[in-house]
Amino acid sequence: NFWNSSREEKRKALNLTRLDVATLASIVQKESAKVEERPTIAGVYINRLKRNMKLQADPTVVYALKMKNKNPDTIIRRVLLKDLEIDSPYNTYKNAGLPPAPLIMPDVSSIDAVLNYKKHNYYYFAADASRLGYHKFARTLSQHNNNAREYQRYLSSQGIRK
């Protein structure tokens, strides 16, 4: 019943399988608890997929680290550069495309965020230090690096090392 004709049409237009949609939706959901922001985040990932860019999604690295340590309850508050090197099919910094399966069971809002992604020219986003829980979106790597540095400075000022 969930995959009605409207959702199926949108899925097919994206050239994604149901598993692909669920996998991308799980990443989008792990990126933001803000439901209203999820279509924009989904749009970033769709833009990257269309350009054959790596997703470079931090939640996939967190998932890989937790699975490597065999402890899904581990709290990881900061992804470090060394973490991006983890050898895992879930690491979207090393592997192109989507990981092999969802990180979590995504909720309907996340699936619908992917199917109804916001069309824009953003290819990057970083957490927003001035609006916690939200993100700053960027069209260029240079803009993104500035946004990411700002957030890294915030994490450091809060004593968050890992």
Backbone as a chain_set.jsonl record, in Angstrom:
{"seq": "NFWNSSREEKRKALNLTRLDVATLASIVQKESAKVEERPTIAGVYINRLKRNMKLQADPTVVYALKMKNKNPDTIIRRVLLKDLEIDSPYNTYKNAGLPPAPLIMPDVSSIDAVLNYKKHNYYYFAADASRLGYHKFARTLSQHNNNAREYQRYLSSQGIRK", "coords": {"N": [[0.81, -1.207, 0.0], [2.024, 1.194, 0.617], [3.753, 1.95, -1.492], [2.339, 3.537, -3.576], [0.835, 4.585, -6.73], [1.674, 7.22, -7.247], [4.015, 7.576, -5.649], [5.557, 5.544, -6.794], [5.855, 6.489, -9.437], [7.408, 8.794, -8.977], [9.663, 7.621, -7.855], [10.591, 6.07, -10.013], [11.15, 8.124, -11.822], [13.381, 9.183, -10.648], [15.113, 7.2, -11.166], [15.717, 5.199, -9.333], [15.785, 2.305, -7.224], [13.402, 0.778, -4.966], [14.794, 0.018, -2.689], [17.048, 1.661, -2.971], [15.857, 4.187, -2.599], [14.986, 3.947, 0.06], [17.463, 3.615, 1.296], [18.795, 6.048, 0.701], [16.973, 7.756, 1.959], [17.353, 6.988, 4.605], [19.869, 8.024, 5.131], [19.397, 10.756, 4.773], [17.578, 11.16, 6.872], [19.21, 10.61, 9.099], [20.932, 12.737, 8.853], [19.457, 15.027, 9.514], [17.189, 15.996, 12.027], [15.27, 17.762, 11.582], [12.423, 17.907, 9.984], [11.453, 19.63, 8.027], [13.717, 20.411, 6.7], [14.691, 18.255, 5.369], [13.898, 17.705, 2.569], [15.577, 19.518, 1.216], [18.127, 18.633, 1.9], [17.964, 16.08, 0.777], [17.857, 16.893, -1.877], [20.461, 17.854, -2.25], [21.929, 15.448, -2.169], [20.751, 14.093, -4.338], [21.543, 15.807, -6.402], [24.305, 15.352, -6.269], [24.46, 12.607, -6.861], [23.502, 12.646, -9.496], [25.619, 13.873, -10.754], [27.574, 12.041, -10.514], [29.134, 12.271, -8.251], [30.792, 11.533, -5.173], [28.847, 10.755, -2.303], [29.671, 11.507, 0.265], [28.715, 11.435, 2.962], [28.402, 12.024, 6.308], [26.832, 10.451, 8.196], [27.059, 7.858, 7.118], [29.669, 7.177, 7.575], [29.752, 7.233, 10.356], [28.001, 5.105, 10.862], [29.525, 2.999, 9.725], [31.765, 3.06, 11.429], [30.591, 2.353, 13.874], [29.72, -0.231, 13.287], [32.134, -1.481, 12.773], [33.289, -1.422, 15.285], [31.534, -3.044, 16.501], [29.547, -2.077, 18.13], [26.714, -0.661, 18.262], [25.665, 1.263, 19.931], [27.526, 3.138, 20.529], [28.457, 6.491, 21.017], [29.078, 8.952, 18.763], [30.166, 12.034, 18.353], [31.55, 13.691, 16.733], [32.923, 13.617, 13.576], [36.026, 12.667, 12.487], [38.905, 13.472, 10.404], [40.522, 11.179, 10.086], [38.613, 9.214, 10.444], [37.284, 9.125, 8.051], [38.626, 7.407, 6.469], [37.927, 4.811, 6.939], [37.559, 1.421, 6.078], [34.928, 0.3, 4.475], [31.903, -0.815, 2.95], [29.929, 0.974, 3.419], [31.031, 3.451, 3.684], [30.742, 6.445, 2.337], [32.554, 8.335, 1.644], [34.694, 7.069, 0.581], [33.607, 5.317, -1.246], [31.757, 5.374, -4.249], [28.375, 6.291, -5.08], [25.377, 4.89, -3.601], [25.29, 3.401, -0.287], [25.171, -0.182, 0.511], [22.746, -0.797, 1.821], [20.008, 0.467, 3.868], [20.821, 2.68, 6.637], [19.289, 2.898, 8.834], [15.819, 2.156, 9.562], [14.033, 4.143, 7.595], [11.732, 6.865, 8.257], [8.414, 7.804, 7.087], [8.407, 10.514, 6.399], [11.031, 10.971, 5.646], [11.41, 9.284, 3.458], [9.528, 10.423, 1.744], [10.729, 12.903, 1.537], [12.913, 12.341, -0.077], [11.624, 11.435, -2.412], [10.258, 13.73, -3.075], [12.179, 15.669, -3.392], [13.885, 18.8, -2.942], [14.458, 20.941, -5.597], [17.409, 22.473, -6.481], [20.566, 24.276, -6.595], [22.518, 23.345, -4.89], [25.37, 21.604, -3.652], [26.602, 20.898, -1.4], [26.589, 20.769, 2.206], [26.721, 21.882, 5.602], [26.653, 21.559, 9.157], [24.973, 24.112, 10.985], [26.315, 26.413, 13.033], [25.14, 28.588, 14.241], [22.469, 28.082, 14.263], [21.542, 25.595, 15.734], [20.986, 22.236, 14.864], [20.138, 22.744, 12.362], [21.239, 23.341, 8.948], [23.791, 24.826, 6.842], [23.746, 25.573, 3.474], [25.551, 25.106, 0.42], [26.794, 26.094, -2.785], [29.297, 25.888, -3.847], [32.525, 24.325, -3.322], [34.311, 25.91, -1.937], [32.649, 27.733, -0.512], [31.371, 25.844, 1.069], [33.551, 24.788, 2.554], [34.193, 27.006, 4.141], [31.826, 27.178, 5.69], [31.951, 24.686, 6.972], [34.339, 24.929, 8.449], [33.589, 26.922, 10.231], [31.666, 25.531, 11.745], [33.3, 23.495, 12.79], [34.986, 25.019, 14.412], [33.105, 25.84, 16.29], [32.452, 23.324, 17.471], [34.933, 22.704, 18.625], [35.152, 24.819, 20.436], [33.276, 24.058, 22.229], [34.429, 21.947, 23.426], [34.216, 19.487, 22.215], [35.629, 16.734, 21.095], [35.551, 14.189, 19.997]], "CA": [[0.0, 0.0, 0.0], [2.862, 2.389, 0.717], [4.267, 2.316, -2.81], [1.213, 3.823, -4.461], [1.26, 4.963, -8.087], [2.381, 8.506, -7.192], [5.373, 7.33, -5.15], [6.256, 4.733, -7.795], [6.22, 7.371, -10.546], [8.514, 9.645, -8.52], [10.827, 6.749, -7.711], [11.067, 5.734, -11.355], [11.717, 9.342, -12.411], [14.716, 9.328, -10.049], [15.892, 6.041, -11.594], [16.156, 4.516, -8.118], [14.963, 1.185, -6.759], [12.809, 1.024, -3.643], [15.888, -0.086, -1.723], [17.839, 2.888, -3.109], [15.108, 5.282, -1.964], [15.05, 3.734, 1.512], [18.844, 3.847, 1.715], [19.034, 7.491, 0.692], [16.113, 8.337, 2.999], [17.967, 6.74, 5.919], [20.969, 8.987, 5.266], [18.756, 12.066, 4.956], [17.011, 11.193, 8.23], [20.318, 10.704, 10.066], [21.543, 14.063, 8.706], [18.677, 16.089, 10.155], [15.932, 15.721, 12.717], [14.347, 18.817, 11.136], [11.684, 17.348, 8.851], [11.301, 20.649, 6.98], [14.991, 20.569, 6.011], [15.047, 17.011, 4.68], [13.864, 17.765, 1.098], [16.747, 20.251, 0.73], [19.252, 17.701, 2.039], [17.782, 15.067, -0.267], [18.221, 17.534, -3.131], [21.927, 17.871, -2.337], [22.382, 14.106, -2.526], [20.307, 13.809, -5.709], [22.458, 16.555, -7.279], [25.603, 14.676, -6.271], [24.297, 11.355, -7.602], [23.375, 12.96, -10.918], [26.94, 14.261, -11.256], [28.492, 10.951, -10.169], [30.002, 12.691, -7.144], [30.617, 10.741, -3.96], [27.893, 11.394, -1.396], [30.425, 12.061, 1.386], [27.726, 11.601, 4.025], [28.939, 11.657, 7.625], [26.142, 9.325, 8.85], [27.526, 6.564, 6.626], [30.94, 6.921, 8.263], [29.379, 6.907, 11.74], [27.471, 3.742, 10.809], [30.652, 2.088, 9.493], [32.57, 3.01, 12.659], [29.844, 1.587, 14.885], [29.716, -1.641, 12.893], [33.498, -1.98, 12.941], [33.485, -1.614, 16.724], [30.486, -3.97, 16.95], [28.818, -1.428, 19.215], [25.84, 0.354, 17.665], [25.285, 2.268, 20.921], [28.609, 4.098, 20.668], [28.093, 7.861, 20.664], [30.115, 9.647, 17.994], [29.656, 13.403, 18.232], [32.366, 14.437, 15.777], [33.619, 12.771, 12.602], [37.377, 13.168, 12.276], [39.472, 13.141, 9.089], [40.979, 9.787, 10.078], [37.433, 8.354, 10.35], [36.858, 9.064, 6.65], [39.423, 6.372, 5.798], [37.488, 3.472, 7.325], [37.279, 0.528, 4.961], [33.586, -0.246, 4.628], [31.039, -0.486, 1.812], [29.035, 2.059, 3.845], [31.755, 4.724, 3.713], [30.494, 7.162, 1.088], [33.713, 9.176, 1.323], [35.593, 6.224, -0.209], [32.85, 4.581, -2.26], [30.767, 6.134, -5.016], [27.005, 5.789, -5.056], [24.712, 4.622, -2.324], [25.733, 2.196, 0.42], [24.403, -1.362, 0.104], [21.456, -0.937, 2.5], [19.74, 1.591, 4.772], [21.502, 2.76, 7.928], [18.174, 2.701, 9.755], [14.541, 2.093, 8.857], [13.616, 5.542, 7.514], [10.31, 7.126, 8.421], [7.72, 8.226, 5.867], [8.811, 11.875, 6.025], [12.34, 10.899, 4.994], [11.183, 8.696, 2.134], [8.863, 11.443, 0.936], [11.71, 13.969, 1.275], [13.694, 11.9, -1.239], [10.746, 11.394, -3.59], [9.835, 15.106, -3.35], [13.356, 16.47, -3.057], [13.873, 20.187, -3.397], [15.37, 21.198, -6.725], [18.256, 23.631, -6.225], [21.929, 24.12, -7.111], [23.444, 23.054, -3.793], [26.092, 20.33, -3.704], [27.265, 20.728, -0.108], [25.986, 21.379, 3.383], [27.42, 21.67, 6.872], [25.85, 21.97, 10.301], [24.962, 25.549, 11.219], [26.655, 26.69, 14.435], [24.274, 29.643, 14.77], [21.113, 27.519, 14.348], [21.817, 24.18, 15.977], [19.982, 21.335, 14.31], [19.951, 23.11, 10.959], [22.438, 23.299, 8.108], [24.071, 25.856, 5.844], [23.897, 24.935, 2.176], [26.519, 25.806, -0.431], [26.904, 25.674, -4.183], [30.695, 25.636, -4.175], [33.349, 23.719, -2.281], [34.881, 26.998, -1.147], [31.607, 28.146, 0.436], [31.18, 24.737, 2.018], [34.698, 24.719, 3.467], [34.018, 28.087, 5.12], [30.754, 26.763, 6.596], [32.438, 23.551, 7.765], [35.317, 25.46, 9.414], [32.817, 27.621, 11.263], [31.089, 24.532, 12.634], [34.404, 22.833, 13.496], [35.387, 25.952, 15.479], [32.082, 25.741, 17.329], [32.635, 22.06, 18.196], [36.143, 22.832, 19.438], [34.866, 25.747, 21.544], [32.427, 23.31, 23.186], [35.221, 20.84, 23.958], [33.819, 18.233, 21.572], [36.809, 16.237, 20.368], [35.196, 12.939, 19.314]], "C": [[0.853, 1.272, 0.0], [3.305, 2.875, -0.658], [3.107, 2.469, -3.785], [1.734, 4.335, -5.807], [2.031, 6.288, -8.087], [3.825, 8.324, -6.73], [6.183, 6.519, -6.171], [6.71, 5.585, -8.982], [7.422, 8.232, -10.175], [9.795, 8.834, -8.379], [11.434, 6.435, -9.072], [11.71, 6.942, -12.031], [13.121, 9.61, -11.877], [15.662, 8.218, -10.492], [16.518, 5.322, -10.394], [15.234, 3.338, -7.83], [14.321, 1.576, -5.421], [13.883, 0.964, -2.559], [16.771, 1.167, -1.776], [17.158, 4.059, -2.393], [15.193, 5.154, -0.449], [16.454, 4.009, 2.046], [19.153, 5.33, 1.757], [18.203, 8.182, 1.767], [16.707, 8.128, 4.393], [19.117, 7.706, 6.173], [20.402, 10.378, 5.539], [18.222, 12.197, 6.386], [18.097, 11.318, 9.282], [21.001, 12.069, 9.994], [20.778, 15.126, 9.486], [17.403, 15.568, 10.793], [14.862, 16.726, 12.295], [13.658, 18.358, 9.853], [11.606, 18.348, 7.699], [12.582, 20.855, 6.17], [15.341, 19.358, 5.139], [14.924, 17.062, 3.159], [15.055, 18.517, 0.503], [17.98, 19.362, 0.802], [19.16, 16.605, 0.975], [18.177, 15.626, -1.627], [19.723, 17.61, -3.333], [22.42, 16.504, -2.799], [21.947, 13.713, -3.938], [21.221, 14.535, -6.696], [23.808, 15.854, -7.388], [25.523, 13.365, -7.061], [24.226, 11.609, -9.103], [24.712, 13.326, -11.545], [28.0, 13.195, -11.012], [29.536, 11.384, -9.144], [29.784, 11.724, -5.978], [29.669, 11.496, -3.031], [28.589, 12.089, -0.231], [29.492, 12.416, 2.554], [28.29, 11.114, 5.356], [28.174, 10.513, 8.288], [26.593, 7.953, 8.369], [28.847, 6.181, 7.285], [30.663, 6.532, 9.72], [28.863, 5.47, 11.8], [28.607, 2.735, 10.651], [31.518, 1.95, 10.739], [31.885, 2.171, 13.735], [29.844, 0.094, 14.556], [31.107, -2.256, 13.059], [33.768, -2.298, 14.413], [32.469, -2.569, 17.331], [29.725, -3.412, 18.147], [27.949, -0.315, 18.638], [25.423, 1.452, 18.64], [26.378, 3.299, 21.174], [28.126, 5.481, 20.232], [29.287, 8.518, 19.988], [29.571, 11.04, 17.717], [30.412, 14.217, 17.186], [33.088, 13.446, 14.869], [34.96, 13.432, 12.306], [37.885, 12.761, 10.895], [39.919, 11.687, 9.022], [39.8, 8.817, 9.952], [37.0, 8.153, 8.902], [37.583, 7.975, 5.867], [38.955, 4.958, 6.11], [37.101, 2.663, 6.081], [35.937, -0.15, 5.214], [32.784, 0.087, 3.379], [30.059, 0.645, 2.143], [29.715, 3.419, 3.826], [31.615, 5.432, 2.367], [31.537, 8.247, 0.818], [34.684, 8.396, 0.443], [34.882, 5.577, -1.398], [31.822, 5.473, -2.944], [29.391, 5.498, -4.876], [26.48, 5.588, -3.652], [25.348, 3.432, -1.615], [24.797, 1.03, 0.107], [23.011, -1.489, 0.723], [21.235, 0.275, 3.405], [20.534, 1.502, 6.071], [20.518, 2.495, 9.053], [16.924, 2.48, 8.917], [14.015, 3.526, 8.79], [12.117, 5.706, 7.715], [9.726, 7.667, 7.113], [8.179, 9.617, 5.436], [10.148, 11.873, 5.296], [12.225, 10.302, 3.597], [10.534, 9.73, 1.219], [9.78, 12.624, 0.647], [12.564, 13.612, 0.067], [12.827, 11.963, -2.499], [10.299, 12.785, -4.026], [10.972, 16.068, -3.032], [13.231, 17.882, -3.628], [14.903, 20.363, -4.507], [16.088, 22.523, -6.466], [19.64, 23.359, -6.801], [22.956, 23.873, -6.004], [24.075, 21.674, -3.988], [26.724, 19.984, -2.365], [26.376, 21.279, 1.004], [26.807, 21.018, 4.607], [26.492, 22.136, 7.98], [26.041, 23.461, 10.556], [25.19, 25.815, 12.708], [25.745, 27.745, 15.047], [22.819, 29.198, 14.9], [21.255, 26.011, 14.518], [20.64, 23.322, 15.526], [19.703, 21.597, 12.845], [21.292, 23.099, 10.229], [22.554, 24.544, 7.244], [24.382, 25.142, 4.543], [24.808, 25.781, 1.291], [26.515, 25.216, -1.838], [28.33, 25.272, -4.537], [31.433, 25.009, -2.997], [33.95, 24.792, -1.375], [33.888, 27.508, -0.098], [31.427, 27.089, 1.512], [32.323, 24.67, 3.028], [34.625, 25.815, 4.521], [32.954, 27.72, 6.152], [31.225, 25.647, 7.524], [33.445, 24.018, 8.815], [34.622, 26.178, 10.562], [32.227, 26.622, 12.258], [32.172, 23.787, 13.417], [34.903, 23.712, 14.643], [34.391, 25.906, 16.633], [32.266, 24.468, 18.149], [33.845, 22.138, 19.117], [35.901, 23.735, 20.649], [34.005, 25.079, 22.612], [33.165, 22.121, 23.797], [34.858, 19.497, 23.364], [34.966, 17.786, 20.676], [36.491, 14.997, 19.547], [33.73, 12.644, 19.538]], "O": [[0.452, 2.298, -0.549], [3.241, 4.068, -0.953], [2.916, 1.656, -4.689], [2.941, 4.497, -5.989], [2.963, 6.446, -8.875], [4.75, 8.855, -7.345], [7.366, 6.789, -6.38], [7.826, 5.42, -9.476], [8.35, 8.383, -10.97], [10.878, 9.298, -8.738], [12.648, 6.524, -9.255], [12.707, 6.797, -12.738], [13.952, 10.195, -12.57], [16.864, 8.278, -10.232], [17.674, 4.9, -10.431], [14.046, 3.373, -8.153], [14.674, 2.597, -4.83], [13.877, 1.766, -1.625], [17.191, 1.674, -0.736], [17.805, 4.822, -1.675], [15.444, 6.138, 0.248], [16.609, 4.573, 3.129], [19.712, 5.822, 2.737], [18.689, 9.106, 2.419], [16.578, 8.991, 5.261], [19.317, 8.155, 7.302], [20.873, 11.086, 6.429], [18.401, 13.232, 7.028], [17.932, 12.05, 10.258], [21.59, 12.512, 10.98], [21.387, 16.03, 10.059], [16.644, 14.808, 10.19], [13.685, 16.557, 12.615], [14.241, 18.415, 8.77], [11.683, 17.962, 6.532], [12.538, 21.413, 5.074], [16.204, 19.451, 4.266], [15.789, 16.501, 2.485], [15.499, 18.192, -0.598], [18.788, 19.34, -0.126], [20.16, 16.25, 0.351], [18.766, 14.917, -2.443], [20.212, 17.452, -4.452], [23.236, 16.413, -3.717], [22.706, 13.064, -4.657], [21.63, 13.961, -7.705], [24.385, 15.773, -8.472], [26.423, 13.054, -7.842], [24.822, 10.873, -9.89], [24.915, 13.112, -12.74], [29.183, 13.417, -11.271], [30.676, 10.92, -9.168], [28.697, 11.166, -5.828], [29.688, 12.726, -2.979], [28.144, 13.147, 0.213], [29.49, 13.541, 3.055], [28.616, 9.937, 5.51], [28.81, 9.658, 8.903], [26.522, 6.982, 9.123], [29.111, 5.002, 7.525], [31.278, 5.604, 10.246], [29.245, 4.707, 12.688], [28.65, 1.73, 11.361], [31.957, 0.849, 11.072], [32.529, 1.376, 14.419], [29.956, -0.743, 15.452], [31.234, -3.419, 13.442], [34.392, -3.308, 14.74], [32.526, -2.873, 18.523], [29.315, -4.145, 19.047], [28.385, 0.832, 18.534], [24.88, 2.473, 18.217], [26.179, 4.234, 21.95], [27.467, 5.62, 19.202], [30.367, 8.626, 20.569], [28.629, 11.206, 16.941], [29.974, 15.3, 16.797], [33.78, 12.545, 15.345], [35.022, 14.6, 11.924], [37.368, 11.824, 10.287], [39.714, 11.028, 8.003], [39.96, 7.72, 9.417], [36.415, 7.124, 8.565], [37.205, 7.657, 4.74], [39.528, 3.996, 5.598], [36.421, 3.149, 5.177], [35.822, -1.048, 6.048], [32.962, 1.16, 2.803], [29.433, 1.208, 1.245], [29.042, 4.443, 3.941], [32.273, 5.075, 1.39], [31.405, 8.999, -0.148], [35.415, 8.987, -0.351], [35.497, 5.323, -2.433], [31.108, 6.232, -2.289], [29.271, 4.307, -4.589], [27.055, 6.05, -2.667], [25.89, 2.543, -2.271], [23.743, 1.23, -0.496], [22.176, -2.223, 0.195], [22.172, 1.025, 3.677], [20.873, 0.417, 6.542], [20.874, 1.937, 10.091], [16.968, 2.603, 7.693], [13.596, 4.075, 9.809], [11.331, 4.815, 7.392], [10.455, 7.949, 6.162], [8.325, 9.876, 4.242], [10.367, 12.701, 4.412], [12.874, 10.771, 2.662], [10.936, 9.893, 0.067], [9.627, 13.284, -0.381], [12.903, 14.486, -0.731], [13.256, 12.485, -3.528], [9.996, 13.004, -5.199], [10.753, 17.144, -2.475], [12.572, 18.117, -4.641], [16.065, 19.982, -4.365], [15.453, 23.557, -6.259], [19.86, 22.322, -7.427], [24.138, 24.169, -6.178], [23.426, 20.721, -4.419], [27.309, 18.913, -2.205], [25.527, 22.139, 0.772], [27.49, 19.994, 4.645], [25.645, 23.004, 7.768], [27.13, 24.001, 10.368], [24.348, 25.478, 13.541], [25.595, 27.786, 16.268], [22.024, 29.859, 15.569], [21.106, 25.25, 13.562], [19.475, 23.638, 15.772], [19.1, 20.768, 12.163], [22.341, 22.874, 10.833], [21.568, 25.22, 6.954], [25.189, 24.212, 4.513], [24.836, 27.007, 1.396], [26.272, 24.027, -2.046], [28.552, 24.43, -5.407], [31.027, 25.14, -1.843], [34.078, 24.584, -0.168], [34.247, 27.692, 1.065], [31.341, 27.393, 2.701], [32.086, 24.513, 4.226], [34.962, 25.576, 5.681], [33.152, 27.925, 7.349], [30.932, 25.661, 8.72], [33.409, 23.55, 9.953], [35.021, 26.054, 11.72], [32.28, 26.839, 13.469], [31.977, 23.481, 14.593], [35.21, 23.208, 15.723], [34.776, 25.929, 17.802], [32.242, 24.514, 19.379], [33.787, 21.687, 20.261], [36.38, 23.455, 21.748], [34.011, 25.497, 23.77], [32.594, 21.375, 24.592], [35.165, 18.461, 23.956], [35.232, 18.387, 19.635], [37.105, 14.778, 18.503], [33.221, 11.635, 19.049]]}, "num_chains": 1, "name": "protein.A"}
